[in-house]
Amino acid sequence: MINDEHSVERVSKIAQELVGSAGYMAMDNPIAGGEDFASIVHEVPGAFVFLGACPKEIDHTTAPTNHSARAIFDDSVIPLGSALLASLASSHLL
């Protein structure tokens, strides 16, 4: 999966507007992944986005991954994730 450069810039800008530069982290080594999303960005420019939901009291570098039965999520990030997706969608309309 290859992210579209313009889409990555759009995500970066909008995410930093929502959470500030301290709350945004670009991945040094993006994950290629095997998501179905890869077939979409093959046809339509886009970018795969991760939304951190690891509780503050857990070290995200050692926390169980999303697909683990031991994973714990901080549901308080749902409004932020919704705002990010809504902002990204509306930015395409402007």
C-alpha distance (Angstrom), angle and dihedral (degrees) to the residues before:
residue distance angle dihedral
M1 . . .
I2 3.79 . .
N3 3.80 120.5 .
D4 3.79 116.8 -137.6
E5 3.82 108.3 -113.5
H6 3.82 94.0 -136.8
S7 3.81 90.2 49.8
V8 3.81 91.2 50.5
E9 3.82 89.8 52.1
R10 3.83 90.2 49.2
V11 3.82 91.9 50.1
S12 3.81 91.5 47.0
K13 3.80 93.1 50.5
I14 3.80 96.1 45.8
A15 3.81 94.8 42.2
Q16 3.80 91.6 51.1
E17 3.81 90.2 48.6
L18 3.82 88.5 55.2
V19 3.82 101.3 41.0
G20 3.80 105.3 14.4
S21 3.78 125.9 -117.0
A22 3.83 91.6 -72.1
G23 3.81 90.7 59.0
Y24 3.80 95.4 49.3
M25 3.78 123.6 76.2
A26 3.79 124.9 -178.4
M27 3.78 111.8 -149.7
D28 3.80 113.3 -112.2
N29 3.80 89.9 -152.3
P30 3.81 108.7 26.3
I31 3.78 116.0 -147.5
A32 3.80 113.6 -115.1
G33 3.78 91.6 -154.6
G34 3.74 129.9 -177.6
E35 3.78 96.7 -113.2
D36 3.80 123.6 145.3
F37 3.80 83.8 -121.7
A38 3.82 87.0 78.9
S39 3.81 90.3 71.4
I40 3.81 89.9 52.3
V41 3.82 96.2 51.1
H42 3.79 87.8 47.3
E43 3.82 86.9 66.2
V44 3.82 103.4 25.6
P45 3.83 125.1 33.3
G46 3.80 112.0 -107.4
A47 3.78 146.6 131.4
F48 3.81 132.8 -123.9
V49 3.80 110.3 -123.3
F50 3.79 129.4 -162.1
L51 3.80 120.4 -152.4
G52 3.78 113.1 -158.7
A53 3.80 113.2 -132.6
C54 3.79 101.7 165.3
P55 3.82 111.1 132.7
K56 3.81 112.8 -108.2
E57 3.81 92.8 -118.0
I58 3.83 91.7 59.2
D59 3.81 122.5 75.8
H60 3.81 103.9 -118.8
T61 3.81 91.3 -152.3
T62 3.81 91.9 63.3
A63 3.81 100.9 27.4
P64 3.80 119.0 118.6
T65 3.80 112.1 -93.3
N66 3.81 125.2 -107.5
H67 3.80 95.2 -93.2
S68 3.80 94.4 49.6
A69 3.80 120.5 107.5
R70 3.84 85.1 -135.1
A71 3.82 95.2 57.0
I72 3.80 116.2 123.2
F73 3.80 120.8 -162.5
D74 3.79 131.4 -157.9
D75 3.81 102.8 -134.1
S76 3.81 90.7 -165.3
V77 3.83 88.1 84.8
I78 3.83 92.0 66.6
P79 3.84 94.6 90.3
L80 3.81 89.9 48.6
G81 3.80 92.0 49.2
S82 3.80 90.0 48.3
A83 3.80 91.5 49.5
L84 3.81 90.9 48.9
L85 3.80 93.4 51.2
A86 3.83 92.4 44.3
S87 3.82 91.3 49.1
L88 3.80 91.9 48.3
A89 3.81 91.4 49.4
S90 3.81 94.1 47.1
S91 3.81 91.5 47.0
H92 3.81 87.7 65.7
L93 3.80 90.1 57.2
L94 3.81 95.7 54.8
